[in-house]
Amino acid sequence: MTPSEVEDQLATMVQAIVLKRVAPDTLLLESGLLDSVAAVDLMLSVEARFGCTVPITEVEEHLQSLRTLTAYVVAHT
């Protein structure tokens, strides 16, 4: 799967949770789009779809934006 395909799938997942489309560099946590419950929902979806788990101590780092999450998933699948 290409990084672009991963990003498209992650964008769909994020959109389903926050109920709006977000740009790749939109700050997900800092902007308040994702709260702690939504972040857990997204992480569970990522794990189910891609088979990789973001360690709890690294969630803030990798959920900064769709772009950072894509980079993490591509590197760990």
Buried (B, 14 or more C-beta within 10 A) or exposed (E): EEEEEBBBBBBEBBEEBBEEEBEEEBBBBEEEBBEEEBBEBBBEBBEEBBEBEBEEEEBEEBBBBBBBBBBBBBEEE
